[in-house]
Each structure stands twice: as C-alpha cells, then as structure tokens.
Amino acid sequence: MARSIAFAVSNRLPLVATVFVCLAAVQLITASCTPEPAPYAARATIQR
C-alpha cells in the first residue's frame, strides 16, 4: 500500500512542481509591470 502511494505521489510531483514554477513566473512578470496612471478625473479635489 505504501509503495502504491509513493508511486502515485512521485508520478504527480513533476506536474505540481511545473505548475508552481509557472505561477511564480506569472507573478514576477505581473509584478514588474508598471500600473497605468489614474485618469485626471479620479484625482479631483473636494472643495468645502
């Protein structure tokens, strides 16, 4: 039983590792992008 569990885990491990590496790469790419500046209308001052 332990052997079958070990084989199942070892067969899925490369796929899981690849998914984590891809997710980390996507996060790095999106973090390096600069956000677009806010439009001028969004920064209007409130007068009292």
Order of alpha helices (4+ residues) and beta strands (2+ residues): alpha
